[in-house]
Amino acid sequence: MDTLAVFRSRSDALKISRALTKEKIACATVSTPSSLKVGCGLSVVFPKTVIETVKKIILRENAASFVGFYPR
């Protein structure tokens, strides 16, 4: 797992993590690296190969606090 999805809201990070798990996408909720200086402190990490699917899920789940994707 090499890509972080960063959020401003902990609840959005957890909501997306649950949605990815439901879709059987390997993911984990992790602390956002302080070097990024962005977000609420929680990010979802997942394989870069599924980034397009993750984008669709973020839109579908209306995760308005999504900041962006960052390499891990």
RACORKA-V230850 format. One record per run of one state. SS is the DSSP state (H for helix, E for strand, C for the rest). FROM is the first residue (numbers start at 1). LEN is the number of residues. If there is no record, write none. Layout:
# RACORKA-V230850
SS | FROM | LEN
SS | FROM | LEN
This chain:
# RACORKA-V230850
C | 1 | 2
E | 3 | 5
C | 8 | 2
H | 10 | 13
C | 23 | 4
E | 27 | 5
C | 32 | 2
H | 34 | 3
C | 37 | 5
E | 42 | 5
C | 47 | 1
H | 48 | 13
C | 61 | 5
E | 66 | 6
C | 72 | 1
